[in-house]
Amino acid sequence: MQLTDKQIKEFQDIYEKKYGKKLSWEEAIDAANNLMGFAELLFKSYITDQGRKEKLGKYPKGFHIEGEGYSCCICHKTISNQETWYDKYGIKCLICQKAIEKRLIPVSVCKNKDSWYSMWEFDYYFGVKPSTVRKFVRQGKLKVRIVPGEKGKTYFEIFLIKDNPGVLPKKPESRLVETEDRMMRVEYEKIVFPLSEDQKNK
Ligand SMILES: [Zn+2]
């Protein structure tokens, strides 16, 4: 879809009224086109989403979705077509889906990312390496839920906050901060991992 000169002019006026800055004609064309591209993308996603929800009425247990490059809402593996499973909780890989069906992990992990930690997040938030996390698990200080892979191997590990009361803090709050070169980056609230303190005292 191509924007008309009239629409560009309107966009220029709205922008000036709202932000007090007059965009050059080129800037206005760029910005209006970006905005439209974004709106189109949102609209297409909305339509796709509605279609899937309708299909759920017919297949309430879920179904594979067509297309490539989806991401599992639990392990974040990139999945396509027959590797996907879609239901009202989101898009999952078949391995994670199976773990949900076997009730090894609760279905809430998909929608509520703040209810659990993955292995890499211990390092990301607290600077605690996987080897240390595994040691805590062996010592019985941390409870882990395992998503099993092939031949009894561990495919993915989930640490539920509710499984570890008093040990796992709630997820650190994030905020956007501006860096010196005027870029934005995410910063996290500093939280000391309780078990790390235990270790030092020994
Ligand atoms: Zn997965």
Residues whose N, C-alpha, C, O or C-beta is under 5 A from the ligand:
A	BS01	ZN	C72 I74 C75 H76 C93 C96
